[in-house]
Amino acid sequence: MNLKFFETMIHYSFQKLFFGWLILLIPVISTAQIDTKIDTAHIKIGEPIHYTLSVLMKNNSKIKLPELKDTISSHIEILNQQTDTVADGNEQKLIRKMTLTSYDPGEFLIRSLPVIINSDTLLSHSFQIQVDDVAIDSANLAGYPIKPIMDETYNWKDYLRKYWFEGLIVLLMLAVLAVVFWWMKNREKRIAKRLIPKTPYEEAKEALKKLDDKKYLDKHQIKPYYSDLSFLLRRYLGRVFNFSSLELLSDDLVEHLNQTQHISKDEVGKLKEFLFDSDLVKYAKAIPEESRHQLYRRWVEDLIEKTKPVEIEDESQQTNSKNNGR
């Protein structure tokens, strides 16, 4: 009796469980239906399989199909795919068509695809397919001789397209090297100029040229004219006769040259007159006669020519002789 009671209870429990699952599945079945089919399950390598997935559902249903790019599995590739929707009253049918193929021989599974409808997930049917290798008739296979390696011909346009970046780098490097070479060459000249000091004569002649270029007299700037002219003469006399000419007052400078007799008495007198007028211009704002401006300029240059060192005189004479010989 106890055994029958337990059998009855177990049978009753299975009935409740079965009807419970059936009740849960009724909304799903009534809401959507999935149909999956393929046109063939047996192909040769590279041949197509036409796969169709159809979903019938209500118009207000939300559906999400699996996102497939170019493969379903490692052995099954998707050649193309398209999705269409067909409306029918309160229902609509969504159809996805795919062209599949495989390039590996063997048996492979087209797996089930998950389809989400509203909040439910349904699985499509899976298919087992057979892919056969392509038989090769090696007995009747025609043989061809091996062709020799052919050299590819290039013209200058091909080289330009292929090596334009390398060529640009080479040109930039050459430009940088040219700039560095030019800078180093001029740097050596600049260093040489700094290392070799100018002679008193060269410095005085250059100072006279700079004085002329400033055109003080054309601008009626008398004070800077006499300041520069007297300074260059003082510096020249100090360098050529080796004494501190810039530190001496005008009278002391004249007295020193008068005692040392580096220049003649006549030149000492002209120097005294020039320095006196220069001091009046610089300190008393006096303006000498206009004729004296150029007169002093010529006298200063004549004095420099008369007192230049002997070796410079010899060089000047040699240069003049060469010019006359030409």
C-alpha positions, 0 to 999 in steps of 0.5 A: 500500500505504501508502494502504491502511494509513493508511485501515485505521488511521483506520477502526480508530481511529474504531471504537475512539472510537465504542465507547469513547463507547458504553461511557461512555454505557451507564451513563447510559442504563441509569440514567435516561431523560428524556422531554419533551413539549408539547401544542401548539407553536402558540398565540395570545397568552395561550393555555396550553402544557402542558409535561411533563418526565418522568425515569425513574430508579432508586430510590436515584438523587439528582436535582436539577431546575432551579429555575424561578420565573415565566419560562423566558425573557424571552418565555415565562412560567410560569403554574403548575407542580407536581412529582409522583413515581410509584414502580414497583418498583425505579424511580421516575418524577419528573414536572414539569408546567408551564403556559406562555404568551407575551404577545409574538407571534413564534417563541420557543424553549423551551430545554433544561432541565438535569437532574442525576442523581447526578453526571451532567447530562442535557438535556431536549428543546427546542421551537420555538413559534409565538405569533400576535397576536390579530386585531382587527376594527377595522371592526366595533369599536364606539366609545364616547364619552369619559366626563368626568373624575369627581371623587372624593368624600372624607369626613373618614375618607378624609382621616384615613387619607390624611393622618394622618401629616402631621396628626400632624407639624402637631400636634407642631409646634404643641405645640412652638411653644406650649411655646416661646411659653410659655417665652419669655413666662415668661422675659421675666417672670423677666428683668423680675423680676430686672432690677427689684429689690425695694424695701427695704419689699417685701423686708422684708415678703416676708422676714416672710412666709417667716419665718411660713411656716417655723413656727419657734415651732411647732417650738420652734426659737428660735435660727433664729427670732431669727436670721432676724428680726434679719437681716431687720430689720438688712438693711431698716434698712441699705437704707432708711437707706443704711448698712452695717447688716450689718457693725456690731455690735449696740451700734454699730448702735444707736449709729448710729441714735441719732446719725442720729435716723432713728428715735425714741429710744423705737424705738432703745430697743426695738431695743437690747432686741431685739438684746440678746435676739437675741444671747443666743439666738444666742450664749448659747443663752438663751431669752426669755419665750415672750410676747416671741417674737410681741411682737418679731415685731409690733414689727419689722413696726410699725417697718418700716411706720413707716419705709417710704419716702414714695412707698410710703406714698402708694401704700398710701394710694391702694390703701386709698382705692380699696378703701374707695370700692368 
